[in-house]
Amino acid sequence: MKIPGAVASAIGDATQRPFLLQRATPVGGGDINRSFRLEGTDGSRYFLKLNEARCHASFIAEVAGLQAIAATHTLRVPQVMGHGTSEGMSFLVMEHLQLGGRGDARRLGEQLAALHRHRADRFGFPHDNFIGSTSQHNDWTDDWLDFWREQRLGHQLRLAAQNGYGGELQRLGEKLMDALPDLFADYSPQPSLLHGDLWGGNHGFLADGTPTVFDPAAYYGDRECDLAMTELFGGYPADFYAGYQAAWPLDAGYASRRELYNLYHILNHANLFGGGYVSQALQLCQRLATHHN
């Protein structure tokens, strides 16, 4: 795989010294971009993501999310060195974080709570972005239910209809939309800065145990969304939840909203991958709609 020359130029611009590439080693883990560990002749290392030039928008969005999180000085994120398009490719180059094994999960929870204390006046984000490879709209909205109904669940249901998953899924989806106010009867979420895509594959620990997060789909929303997603694919360590709860206890109704928030990600997986996720989304819609009707 040829690395575009503009990558070395971007690193040079960021570090103010020439970068001479010695080795580019493919790194697994993602299914959207190709990733590499770059090593320079001076021993420096960087992390590179490559895709087709038309996918540059996803890197611009990722940079906006990383920079928003970095600006809070709460959770550690990789520093962005540069991004652009060159030779028919789009690229994003960041510092290379050497991830170890186990780290301080309690601290991860505490720092996530600290991130969530960073607020906006409304729900949304200055930029639209992506959840996986699916567009995620973040138009500024005063009312959380309006935001969730239109730009999260509604968007995924419309995509599902385009993908041929109409009928029962759409009927149940509409029924659930009508029932949403019941889930928020005694709860008014504030617009917290969210990571937005916080599953187990998007966090790690440095060699000294420092938590780090990456690949955000950031926006200002209900903090419960981040917590819910950590529980979707196997969950985080118990210490993580203990740390979060000690720093900022969750509302008593969180358990009833957790499935609603995770329905968004199940629908997204159904739209991206089909298969069993479609029936999982149907079952979840059914359970939520009937429980709150």
Secondary structure, 3 states (H helix, E strand, C coil): CCCCHHHHHHHHHHHCCCCCEEEEEEECCCCCCEEEEEEECCCCEEEEEEEEHHHHHHHHHHHHHHHHHHCCCCCECCCEEEEEEECCEEEEEEECCCECCCCCHHHHHHHHHHHHCCECCCEECCCCEEECCEEECCCCECCHHHHHHHHHHHHHHHHHHHCCCCCHHHHHHHHHHHHHHHHCCCCCCCCEEECCCCCHHHEEEECCCCEEECCCCCEEECCHHHHHHHCCCCCCCHHHHHHHHHHCCCCCCHHHHHHHHHHHHHHHHHHHHCCHHHHHHHHHHHHHHHHCC
